[in-house]
Amino acid sequence: MEPIVRVSILRCAPDRFAEVRQMMIDADKVLRPGIETMRGLLAFYTGVDEATSSLSNVSLWTDLAAAKQLDTFQPMLNLGQEFVAKGVTFERPIMNYATLWQLRPSATR
């Protein structure tokens, strides 16, 4: 079974970007303890793109059921409400991609 790639995209007004970026940084200490213990987690990344005033959560999971644990993770739902209160919009639905192929660095490098 190939892993599931979960992608969540957030967008905000350019004049709110610095504040929302800091909120995402601060979210680490709230979300990390629970996410790290979830079944099937392989990797979790957050990122920002100032040029598009967007932020992302990209995670890798062993299977779809494991990825969907985030749908009901209360600390994430609570933070989502705080982001929305700051004018952030979330692309919905959250995307859970089945892996078609993957690439890893060559061991011969």
Backbone atoms as SQL, in Angstrom:
CREATE TABLE atoms (id INTEGER PRIMARY KEY, chain TEXT, resi INTEGER, resn TEXT, atom TEXT, x REAL, y REAL, z REAL);
INSERT INTO atoms VALUES
  (1, 'A', 1, 'MET', 'N', 0.842, -1.185, 0.000),
  (2, 'A', 1, 'MET', 'CA', 0.000, 0.000, 0.000),
  (3, 'A', 1, 'MET', 'C', 0.885, 1.245, 0.000),
  (4, 'A', 2, 'GLU', 'N', 0.593, 2.171, -0.913),
  (5, 'A', 2, 'GLU', 'CA', 1.348, 3.411, -1.012),
  (6, 'A', 2, 'GLU', 'C', 0.773, 4.442, -0.031),
  (7, 'A', 3, 'PRO', 'N', 1.595, 5.374, 0.437),
  (8, 'A', 3, 'PRO', 'CA', 1.112, 6.366, 1.404),
  (9, 'A', 3, 'PRO', 'C', 0.112, 7.355, 0.800),
  (10, 'A', 4, 'ILE', 'N', -0.619, 7.987, 1.699),
  (11, 'A', 4, 'ILE', 'CA', -1.564, 9.052, 1.352),
  (12, 'A', 4, 'ILE', 'C', -0.891, 10.389, 1.637),
  (13, 'A', 5, 'VAL', 'N', -1.001, 11.323, 0.688),
  (14, 'A', 5, 'VAL', 'CA', -0.477, 12.671, 0.867),
  (15, 'A', 5, 'VAL', 'C', -1.679, 13.588, 1.138),
  (16, 'A', 6, 'ARG', 'N', -1.715, 14.154, 2.326),
  (17, 'A', 6, 'ARG', 'CA', -2.817, 15.046, 2.723),
  (18, 'A', 6, 'ARG', 'C', -2.356, 16.488, 2.580),
  (19, 'A', 7, 'VAL', 'N', -3.178, 17.314, 1.908),
  (20, 'A', 7, 'VAL', 'CA', -2.818, 18.702, 1.643),
  (21, 'A', 7, 'VAL', 'C', -3.962, 19.611, 2.083),
  (22, 'A', 8, 'SER', 'N', -3.634, 20.538, 2.959),
  (23, 'A', 8, 'SER', 'CA', -4.587, 21.550, 3.398),
  (24, 'A', 8, 'SER', 'C', -3.986, 22.922, 3.099),
  (25, 'A', 9, 'ILE', 'N', -4.749, 23.768, 2.391),
  (26, 'A', 9, 'ILE', 'CA', -4.271, 25.084, 1.973),
  (27, 'A', 9, 'ILE', 'C', -5.114, 26.161, 2.661),
  (28, 'A', 10, 'LEU', 'N', -4.425, 27.169, 3.184),
  (29, 'A', 10, 'LEU', 'CA', -5.054, 28.309, 3.837),
  (30, 'A', 10, 'LEU', 'C', -4.648, 29.559, 3.067),
  (31, 'A', 11, 'ARG', 'N', -5.556, 30.501, 2.931),
  (32, 'A', 11, 'ARG', 'CA', -5.249, 31.761, 2.252),
  (33, 'A', 11, 'ARG', 'C', -5.702, 32.934, 3.117),
  (34, 'A', 12, 'CYS', 'N', -4.951, 34.028, 3.005),
  (35, 'A', 12, 'CYS', 'CA', -5.300, 35.232, 3.758),
  (36, 'A', 12, 'CYS', 'C', -4.984, 36.469, 2.925),
  (37, 'A', 13, 'ALA', 'N', -5.473, 37.603, 3.381),
  (38, 'A', 13, 'ALA', 'CA', -5.162, 38.872, 2.724),
  (39, 'A', 13, 'ALA', 'C', -3.681, 39.175, 2.934),
  (40, 'A', 14, 'PRO', 'N', -3.041, 39.775, 1.940),
  (41, 'A', 14, 'PRO', 'CA', -1.611, 40.083, 2.071),
  (42, 'A', 14, 'PRO', 'C', -1.264, 40.888, 3.322),
  (43, 'A', 15, 'ASP', 'N', -2.143, 41.797, 3.726),
  (44, 'A', 15, 'ASP', 'CA', -1.844, 42.611, 4.904),
  (45, 'A', 15, 'ASP', 'C', -1.981, 41.832, 6.217),
  (46, 'A', 16, 'ARG', 'N', -2.511, 40.627, 6.163),
  (47, 'A', 16, 'ARG', 'CA', -2.636, 39.768, 7.351),
  (48, 'A', 16, 'ARG', 'C', -1.585, 38.660, 7.363),
  (49, 'A', 17, 'PHE', 'N', -0.808, 38.580, 6.289),
  (50, 'A', 17, 'PHE', 'CA', 0.095, 37.438, 6.133),
  (51, 'A', 17, 'PHE', 'C', 1.069, 37.281, 7.305),
  (52, 'A', 18, 'ALA', 'N', 1.711, 38.335, 7.737),
  (53, 'A', 18, 'ALA', 'CA', 2.703, 38.227, 8.825),
  (54, 'A', 18, 'ALA', 'C', 2.054, 37.699, 10.099),
  (55, 'A', 19, 'GLU', 'N', 0.877, 38.189, 10.407),
  (56, 'A', 19, 'GLU', 'CA', 0.168, 37.734, 11.609),
  (57, 'A', 19, 'GLU', 'C', -0.232, 36.268, 11.500),
  (58, 'A', 20, 'VAL', 'N', -0.754, 35.877, 10.342),
  (59, 'A', 20, 'VAL', 'CA', -1.186, 34.493, 10.139),
  (60, 'A', 20, 'VAL', 'C', 0.017, 33.558, 10.112),
  (61, 'A', 21, 'ARG', 'N', 1.106, 34.006, 9.532),
  (62, 'A', 21, 'ARG', 'CA', 2.347, 33.217, 9.541),
  (63, 'A', 21, 'ARG', 'C', 2.774, 32.935, 10.973),
  (64, 'A', 22, 'GLN', 'N', 2.730, 33.938, 11.823),
  (65, 'A', 22, 'GLN', 'CA', 3.112, 33.746, 13.226),
  (66, 'A', 22, 'GLN', 'C', 2.139, 32.799, 13.929),
  (67, 'A', 23, 'MET', 'N', 0.865, 32.893, 13.606),
  (68, 'A', 23, 'MET', 'CA', -0.111, 31.960, 14.176),
  (69, 'A', 23, 'MET', 'C', 0.231, 30.525, 13.806),
  (70, 'A', 24, 'MET', 'N', 0.677, 30.330, 12.552),
  (71, 'A', 24, 'MET', 'CA', 1.039, 28.975, 12.112),
  (72, 'A', 24, 'MET', 'C', 2.269, 28.484, 12.868),
  (73, 'A', 25, 'ILE', 'N', 3.232, 29.362, 13.085),
  (74, 'A', 25, 'ILE', 'CA', 4.419, 28.982, 13.867),
  (75, 'A', 25, 'ILE', 'C', 4.002, 28.594, 15.278),
  (76, 'A', 26, 'ASP', 'N', 3.138, 29.392, 15.885),
  (77, 'A', 26, 'ASP', 'CA', 2.680, 29.130, 17.251),
  (78, 'A', 26, 'ASP', 'C', 1.835, 27.858, 17.347),
  (79, 'A', 27, 'ALA', 'N', 1.184, 27.475, 16.260),
  (80, 'A', 27, 'ALA', 'CA', 0.349, 26.278, 16.248),
  (81, 'A', 27, 'ALA', 'C', 1.163, 25.008, 16.500),
  (82, 'A', 28, 'ASP', 'N', 2.438, 25.055, 16.204),
  (83, 'A', 28, 'ASP', 'CA', 3.303, 23.886, 16.387),
  (84, 'A', 28, 'ASP', 'C', 3.196, 23.323, 17.805),
  (85, 'A', 29, 'LYS', 'N', 3.315, 24.167, 18.804),
  (86, 'A', 29, 'LYS', 'CA', 3.327, 23.663, 20.182),
  (87, 'A', 29, 'LYS', 'C', 1.970, 23.119, 20.614),
  (88, 'A', 30, 'VAL', 'N', 0.895, 23.563, 19.963),
  (89, 'A', 30, 'VAL', 'CA', -0.448, 23.069, 20.290),
  (90, 'A', 30, 'VAL', 'C', -0.737, 21.754, 19.566),
  (91, 'A', 31, 'LEU', 'N', -0.322, 21.670, 18.309),
  (92, 'A', 31, 'LEU', 'CA', -0.680, 20.519, 17.470),
  (93, 'A', 31, 'LEU', 'C', 0.301, 19.361, 17.531),
  (94, 'A', 32, 'ARG', 'N', 1.588, 19.672, 17.635),
  (95, 'A', 32, 'ARG', 'CA', 2.618, 18.635, 17.548),
  (96, 'A', 32, 'ARG', 'C', 2.401, 17.452, 18.502),
  (97, 'A', 33, 'PRO', 'N', 2.145, 17.684, 19.802),
  (98, 'A', 33, 'PRO', 'CA', 2.043, 16.536, 20.715),
  (99, 'A', 33, 'PRO', 'C', 0.982, 15.521, 20.301),
  (100, 'A', 34, 'GLY', 'N', -0.155, 15.989, 19.835),
  (101, 'A', 34, 'GLY', 'CA', -1.211, 15.061, 19.427),
  (102, 'A', 34, 'GLY', 'C', -0.954, 14.418, 18.087),
  (103, 'A', 35, 'ILE', 'N', -0.475, 15.193, 17.130),
  (104, 'A', 35, 'ILE', 'CA', -0.246, 14.651, 15.789),
  (105, 'A', 35, 'ILE', 'C', 0.868, 13.611, 15.817),
  (106, 'A', 36, 'GLU', 'N', 1.913, 13.868, 16.579),
  (107, 'A', 36, 'GLU', 'CA', 3.041, 12.922, 16.635),
  (108, 'A', 36, 'GLU', 'C', 2.624, 11.538, 17.129),
  (109, 'A', 37, 'THR', 'N', 1.560, 11.462, 17.890),
  (110, 'A', 37, 'THR', 'CA', 1.137, 10.165, 18.437),
  (111, 'A', 37, 'THR', 'C', 0.081, 9.476, 17.580),
  (112, 'A', 38, 'MET', 'N', -0.347, 10.104, 16.490),
  (113, 'A', 38, 'MET', 'CA', -1.397, 9.515, 15.666),
  (114, 'A', 38, 'MET', 'C', -0.896, 8.300, 14.898),
  (115, 'A', 39, 'ARG', 'N', -1.761, 7.324, 14.804),
  (116, 'A', 39, 'ARG', 'CA', -1.457, 6.109, 14.059),
  (117, 'A', 39, 'ARG', 'C', -1.222, 6.449, 12.591),
  (118, 'A', 40, 'GLY', 'N', -0.165, 5.918, 12.041),
  (119, 'A', 40, 'GLY', 'CA', 0.077, 6.019, 10.616),
  (120, 'A', 40, 'GLY', 'C', 0.794, 7.262, 10.124),
  (121, 'A', 41, 'LEU', 'N', 1.176, 8.164, 11.014),
  (122, 'A', 41, 'LEU', 'CA', 1.890, 9.359, 10.583),
  (123, 'A', 41, 'LEU', 'C', 3.285, 8.992, 10.075),
  (124, 'A', 42, 'LEU', 'N', 3.614, 9.469, 8.877),
  (125, 'A', 42, 'LEU', 'CA', 4.946, 9.271, 8.326),
  (126, 'A', 42, 'LEU', 'C', 5.745, 10.576, 8.318),
  (127, 'A', 43, 'ALA', 'N', 5.064, 11.695, 8.061),
  (128, 'A', 43, 'ALA', 'CA', 5.728, 13.008, 8.038),
  (129, 'A', 43, 'ALA', 'C', 4.657, 14.090, 8.047),
  (130, 'A', 44, 'PHE', 'N', 5.042, 15.267, 8.536),
  (131, 'A', 44, 'PHE', 'CA', 4.113, 16.408, 8.581),
  (132, 'A', 44, 'PHE', 'C', 4.927, 17.684, 8.364),
  (133, 'A', 45, 'TYR', 'N', 4.501, 18.502, 7.421),
  (134, 'A', 45, 'TYR', 'CA', 5.193, 19.745, 7.111),
  (135, 'A', 45, 'TYR', 'C', 4.184, 20.889, 7.073),
  (136, 'A', 46, 'THR', 'N', 4.594, 22.051, 7.544),
  (137, 'A', 46, 'THR', 'CA', 3.818, 23.267, 7.323),
  (138, 'A', 46, 'THR', 'C', 4.690, 24.198, 6.497),
  (139, 'A', 47, 'GLY', 'N', 4.044, 24.991, 5.668),
  (140, 'A', 47, 'GLY', 'CA', 4.811, 25.900, 4.833),
  (141, 'A', 47, 'GLY', 'C', 4.046, 27.178, 4.570),
  (142, 'A', 48, 'VAL', 'N', 4.787, 28.177, 4.115),
  (143, 'A', 48, 'VAL', 'CA', 4.194, 29.470, 3.780),
  (144, 'A', 48, 'VAL', 'C', 4.718, 29.938, 2.430),
  (145, 'A', 49, 'ASP', 'N', 3.890, 30.682, 1.726),
  (146, 'A', 49, 'ASP', 'CA', 4.281, 31.299, 0.462),
  (147, 'A', 49, 'ASP', 'C', 3.771, 32.729, 0.480),
  (148, 'A', 50, 'GLU', 'N', 4.655, 33.653, 0.797),
  (149, 'A', 50, 'GLU', 'CA', 4.253, 35.048, 0.921),
  (150, 'A', 50, 'GLU', 'C', 3.745, 35.611, -0.403),
  (151, 'A', 51, 'ALA', 'N', 4.298, 35.146, -1.513),
  (152, 'A', 51, 'ALA', 'CA', 3.895, 35.663, -2.827),
  (153, 'A', 51, 'ALA', 'C', 2.414, 35.410, -3.113),
  (154, 'A', 52, 'THR', 'N', 1.866, 34.336, -2.561),
  (155, 'A', 52, 'THR', 'CA', 0.452, 34.012, -2.785),
  (156, 'A', 52, 'THR', 'C', -0.393, 34.175, -1.522),
  (157, 'A', 53, 'SER', 'N', 0.223, 34.690, -0.452),
  (158, 'A', 53, 'SER', 'CA', -0.464, 34.835, 0.842),
  (159, 'A', 53, 'SER', 'C', -1.152, 33.539, 1.237),
  (160, 'A', 54, 'SER', 'N', -0.412, 32.456, 1.116),
  (161, 'A', 54, 'SER', 'CA', -0.986, 31.153, 1.448),
  (162, 'A', 54, 'SER', 'C', -0.059, 30.374, 2.375),
  (163, 'A', 55, 'LEU', 'N', -0.676, 29.451, 3.080),
  (164, 'A', 55, 'LEU', 'CA', 0.029, 28.567, 3.998),
  (165, 'A', 55, 'LEU', 'C', -0.462, 27.160, 3.713),
  (166, 'A', 56, 'SER', 'N', 0.341, 26.175, 4.070),
  (167, 'A', 56, 'SER', 'CA', -0.083, 24.805, 3.802),
  (168, 'A', 56, 'SER', 'C', 0.324, 23.874, 4.925),
  (169, 'A', 57, 'ASN', 'N', -0.463, 22.826, 5.054),
  (170, 'A', 57, 'ASN', 'CA', -0.107, 21.660, 5.856),
  (171, 'A', 57, 'ASN', 'C', -0.061, 20.498, 4.877),
  (172, 'A', 58, 'VAL', 'N', 1.066, 19.847, 4.794),
  (173, 'A', 58, 'VAL', 'CA', 1.219, 18.681, 3.929),
  (174, 'A', 58, 'VAL', 'C', 1.717, 17.545, 4.808),
  (175, 'A', 59, 'SER', 'N', 0.983, 16.447, 4.797),
  (176, 'A', 59, 'SER', 'CA', 1.386, 15.328, 5.644),
  (177, 'A', 59, 'SER', 'C', 1.315, 14.029, 4.851),
  (178, 'A', 60, 'LEU', 'N', 2.075, 13.076, 5.315),
  (179, 'A', 60, 'LEU', 'CA', 2.183, 11.772, 4.670),
  (180, 'A', 60, 'LEU', 'C', 1.734, 10.723, 5.676),
  (181, 'A', 61, 'TRP', 'N', 0.807, 9.852, 5.248),
  (182, 'A', 61, 'TRP', 'CA', 0.175, 8.873, 6.132),
  (183, 'A', 61, 'TRP', 'C', 0.203, 7.486, 5.494),
  (184, 'A', 62, 'THR', 'N', 0.147, 6.481, 6.318),
  (185, 'A', 62, 'THR', 'CA', 0.183, 5.111, 5.812),
  (186, 'A', 62, 'THR', 'C', -1.072, 4.730, 5.043),
  (187, 'A', 63, 'ASP', 'N', -2.214, 5.330, 5.382),
  (188, 'A', 63, 'ASP', 'CA', -3.474, 4.991, 4.723),
  (189, 'A', 63, 'ASP', 'C', -4.483, 6.125, 4.912),
  (190, 'A', 64, 'LEU', 'N', -5.573, 6.052, 4.184),
  (191, 'A', 64, 'LEU', 'CA', -6.571, 7.116, 4.201),
  (192, 'A', 64, 'LEU', 'C', -7.209, 7.289, 5.577),
  (193, 'A', 65, 'ALA', 'N', -7.517, 6.201, 6.250),
  (194, 'A', 65, 'ALA', 'CA', -8.124, 6.307, 7.580),
  (195, 'A', 65, 'ALA', 'C', -7.193, 7.036, 8.544),
  (196, 'A', 66, 'ALA', 'N', -5.910, 6.772, 8.446),
  (197, 'A', 66, 'ALA', 'CA', -4.943, 7.461, 9.307),
  (198, 'A', 66, 'ALA', 'C', -4.932, 8.954, 8.985),
  (199, 'A', 67, 'ALA', 'N', -4.919, 9.314, 7.706),
  (200, 'A', 67, 'ALA', 'CA', -4.909, 10.725, 7.307),
  (201, 'A', 67, 'ALA', 'C', -6.153, 11.448, 7.810),
  (202, 'A', 68, 'LYS', 'N', -7.277, 10.766, 7.775),
  (203, 'A', 68, 'LYS', 'CA', -8.542, 11.390, 8.165),
  (204, 'A', 68, 'LYS', 'C', -8.676, 11.598, 9.672),
  (205, 'A', 69, 'GLN', 'N', -7.719, 11.112, 10.446),
  (206, 'A', 69, 'GLN', 'CA', -7.747, 11.408, 11.880),
  (207, 'A', 69, 'GLN', 'C', -7.726, 12.914, 12.130),
  (208, 'A', 70, 'LEU', 'N', -7.073, 13.651, 11.236),
  (209, 'A', 70, 'LEU', 'CA', -6.989, 15.104, 11.399),
  (210, 'A', 70, 'LEU', 'C', -8.345, 15.782, 11.235),
  (211, 'A', 71, 'ASP', 'N', -9.293, 15.121, 10.556),
  (212, 'A', 71, 'ASP', 'CA', -10.626, 15.699, 10.371),
  (213, 'A', 71, 'ASP', 'C', -11.348, 15.923, 11.692),
  (214, 'A', 72, 'THR', 'N', -10.998, 15.134, 12.708),
  (215, 'A', 72, 'THR', 'CA', -11.690, 15.221, 14.004),
  (216, 'A', 72, 'THR', 'C', -10.743, 15.561, 15.150),
  (217, 'A', 73, 'PHE', 'N', -9.531, 15.976, 14.832),
  (218, 'A', 73, 'PHE', 'CA', -8.545, 16.327, 15.865),
  (219, 'A', 73, 'PHE', 'C', -8.931, 17.687, 16.442),
  (220, 'A', 74, 'GLN', 'N', -9.475, 17.680, 17.646),
  (221, 'A', 74, 'GLN', 'CA', -10.075, 18.884, 18.216),
  (222, 'A', 74, 'GLN', 'C', -9.118, 20.076, 18.324),
  (223, 'A', 75, 'PRO', 'N', -7.861, 19.897, 18.735),
  (224, 'A', 75, 'PRO', 'CA', -6.974, 21.069, 18.768),
  (225, 'A', 75, 'PRO', 'C', -6.829, 21.740, 17.401),
  (226, 'A', 76, 'MET', 'N', -6.824, 20.956, 16.321),
  (227, 'A', 76, 'MET', 'CA', -6.721, 21.534, 14.987),
  (228, 'A', 76, 'MET', 'C', -8.019, 22.240, 14.615),
  (229, 'A', 77, 'LEU', 'N', -9.151, 21.663, 14.963),
  (230, 'A', 77, 'LEU', 'CA', -10.442, 22.296, 14.683),
  (231, 'A', 77, 'LEU', 'C', -10.563, 23.620, 15.438),
  (232, 'A', 78, 'ASN', 'N', -10.119, 23.635, 16.685),
  (233, 'A', 78, 'ASN', 'CA', -10.155, 24.862, 17.483),
  (234, 'A', 78, 'ASN', 'C', -9.281, 25.947, 16.868),
  (235, 'A', 79, 'LEU', 'N', -8.059, 25.571, 16.468),
  (236, 'A', 79, 'LEU', 'CA', -7.170, 26.552, 15.838),
  (237, 'A', 79, 'LEU', 'C', -7.737, 27.036, 14.507),
  (238, 'A', 80, 'GLY', 'N', -8.396, 26.151, 13.794),
  (239, 'A', 80, 'GLY', 'CA', -9.016, 26.548, 12.539),
  (240, 'A', 80, 'GLY', 'C', -10.000, 27.691, 12.736),
  (241, 'A', 81, 'GLN', 'N', -10.759, 27.635, 13.811),
  (242, 'A', 81, 'GLN', 'CA', -11.710, 28.713, 14.118),
  (243, 'A', 81, 'GLN', 'C', -10.971, 30.023, 14.390),
  (244, 'A', 82, 'GLU', 'N', -9.824, 29.943, 15.070),
  (245, 'A', 82, 'GLU', 'CA', -9.031, 31.141, 15.336),
  (246, 'A', 82, 'GLU', 'C', -8.490, 31.744, 14.030),
  (247, 'A', 83, 'PHE', 'N', -8.065, 30.882, 13.115),
  (248, 'A', 83, 'PHE', 'CA', -7.579, 31.364, 11.822),
  (249, 'A', 83, 'PHE', 'C', -8.711, 32.033, 11.041),
  (250, 'A', 84, 'VAL', 'N', -9.881, 31.416, 11.029),
  (251, 'A', 84, 'VAL', 'CA', -11.030, 31.986, 10.328),
  (252, 'A', 84, 'VAL', 'C', -11.385, 33.355, 10.911),
  (253, 'A', 85, 'ALA', 'N', -11.293, 33.492, 12.230),
  (254, 'A', 85, 'ALA', 'CA', -11.581, 34.775, 12.880),
  (255, 'A', 85, 'ALA', 'C', -10.619, 35.873, 12.417),
  (256, 'A', 86, 'LYS', 'N', -9.446, 35.485, 11.926),
  (257, 'A', 86, 'LYS', 'CA', -8.465, 36.447, 11.409),
  (258, 'A', 86, 'LYS', 'C', -8.608, 36.656, 9.898),
  (259, 'A', 87, 'GLY', 'N', -9.660, 36.092, 9.317),
  (260, 'A', 87, 'GLY', 'CA', -9.918, 36.302, 7.896),
  (261, 'A', 87, 'GLY', 'C', -9.342, 35.250, 6.975),
  (262, 'A', 88, 'VAL', 'N', -8.815, 34.170, 7.527),
  (263, 'A', 88, 'VAL', 'CA', -8.242, 33.095, 6.717),
  (264, 'A', 88, 'VAL', 'C', -9.363, 32.270, 6.091),
  (265, 'A', 89, 'THR', 'N', -9.161, 31.859, 4.850),
  (266, 'A', 89, 'THR', 'CA', -10.071, 30.912, 4.212),
  (267, 'A', 89, 'THR', 'C', -9.316, 29.607, 3.977),
  (268, 'A', 90, 'PHE', 'N', -10.020, 28.515, 4.102),
  (269, 'A', 90, 'PHE', 'CA', -9.460, 27.180, 3.895),
  (270, 'A', 90, 'PHE', 'C', -10.028, 26.612, 2.611),
  (271, 'A', 91, 'GLU', 'N', -9.170, 26.056, 1.772),
  (272, 'A', 91, 'GLU', 'CA', -9.667, 25.353, 0.592),
  (273, 'A', 91, 'GLU', 'C', -10.335, 24.072, 1.065),
  (274, 'A', 92, 'ARG', 'N', -11.541, 23.847, 0.610),
  (275, 'A', 92, 'ARG', 'CA', -12.286, 22.662, 0.980),
  (276, 'A', 92, 'ARG', 'C', -12.790, 21.977, -0.269),
  (277, 'A', 93, 'PRO', 'N', -12.864, 20.692, -0.302),
  (278, 'A', 93, 'PRO', 'CA', -12.474, 19.801, 0.787),
  (279, 'A', 93, 'PRO', 'C', -10.960, 19.669, 0.896),
  (280, 'A', 94, 'ILE', 'N', -10.510, 19.229, 2.061),
  (281, 'A', 94, 'ILE', 'CA', -9.089, 18.902, 2.227),
  (282, 'A', 94, 'ILE', 'C', -8.781, 17.740, 1.295),
  (283, 'A', 95, 'MET', 'N', -7.636, 17.799, 0.662),
  (284, 'A', 95, 'MET', 'CA', -7.268, 16.796, -0.330),
  (285, 'A', 95, 'MET', 'C', -6.441, 15.674, 0.303),
  (286, 'A', 96, 'ASN', 'N', -6.817, 14.452, 0.019),
  (287, 'A', 96, 'ASN', 'CA', -6.092, 13.263, 0.459),
  (288, 'A', 96, 'ASN', 'C', -5.737, 12.476, -0.801),
  (289, 'A', 97, 'TYR', 'N', -4.494, 12.597, -1.223),
  (290, 'A', 97, 'TYR', 'CA', -4.064, 12.028, -2.496),
  (291, 'A', 97, 'TYR', 'C', -3.501, 10.626, -2.333),
  (292, 'A', 98, 'ALA', 'N', -3.985, 9.718, -3.177),
  (293, 'A', 98, 'ALA', 'CA', -3.353, 8.406, -3.285),
  (294, 'A', 98, 'ALA', 'C', -2.051, 8.596, -4.061),
  (295, 'A', 99, 'THR', 'N', -0.995, 7.948, -3.620),
  (296, 'A', 99, 'THR', 'CA', 0.306, 8.081, -4.260),
  (297, 'A', 99, 'THR', 'C', 0.328, 7.296, -5.572),
  (298, 'A', 100, 'LEU', 'N', 0.751, 7.946, -6.640),
  (299, 'A', 100, 'LEU', 'CA', 0.927, 7.272, -7.926),
  (300, 'A', 100, 'LEU', 'C', 2.369, 6.805, -8.092),
  (301, 'A', 101, 'TRP', 'N', 3.307, 7.645, -7.699),
  (302, 'A', 101, 'TRP', 'CA', 4.724, 7.275, -7.710),
  (303, 'A', 101, 'TRP', 'C', 5.443, 8.193, -6.743),
  (304, 'A', 102, 'GLN', 'N', 6.647, 7.815, -6.388),
  (305, 'A', 102, 'GLN', 'CA', 7.436, 8.627, -5.464),
  (306, 'A', 102, 'GLN', 'C', 8.899, 8.609, -5.883),
  (307, 'A', 103, 'LEU', 'N', 9.598, 9.616, -5.436),
  (308, 'A', 103, 'LEU', 'CA', 11.004, 9.781, -5.778),
  (309, 'A', 103, 'LEU', 'C', 11.775, 10.042, -4.508),
  (310, 'A', 104, 'ARG', 'N', 12.884, 9.370, -4.369),
  (311, 'A', 104, 'ARG', 'CA', 13.775, 9.586, -3.240),
  (312, 'A', 104, 'ARG', 'C', 15.189, 9.811, -3.783),
  (313, 'A', 105, 'PRO', 'N', 16.013, 10.545, -3.039),
  (314, 'A', 105, 'PRO', 'CA', 17.385, 10.779, -3.522),
  (315, 'A', 105, 'PRO', 'C', 18.112, 9.457, -3.775),
  (316, 'A', 106, 'SER', 'N', 18.931, 9.460, -4.784),
  (317, 'A', 106, 'SER', 'CA', 19.707, 8.285, -5.130),
  (318, 'A', 106, 'SER', 'C', 20.788, 8.044, -4.077),
  (319, 'A', 107, 'ALA', 'N', 20.997, 6.789, -3.732),
  (320, 'A', 107, 'ALA', 'CA', 22.020, 6.422, -2.764),
  (321, 'A', 107, 'ALA', 'C', 23.428, 6.585, -3.336),
  (322, 'A', 108, 'THR', 'N', 23.562, 6.757, -4.642),
  (323, 'A', 108, 'THR', 'CA', 24.867, 6.853, -5.280),
  (324, 'A', 108, 'THR', 'C', 25.406, 8.268, -5.302),
  (325, 'A', 109, 'ARG', 'N', 24.702, 9.208, -4.805),
  (326, 'A', 109, 'ARG', 'CA', 25.165, 10.607, -4.810),
  (327, 'A', 109, 'ARG', 'C', 26.311, 10.810, -3.883);
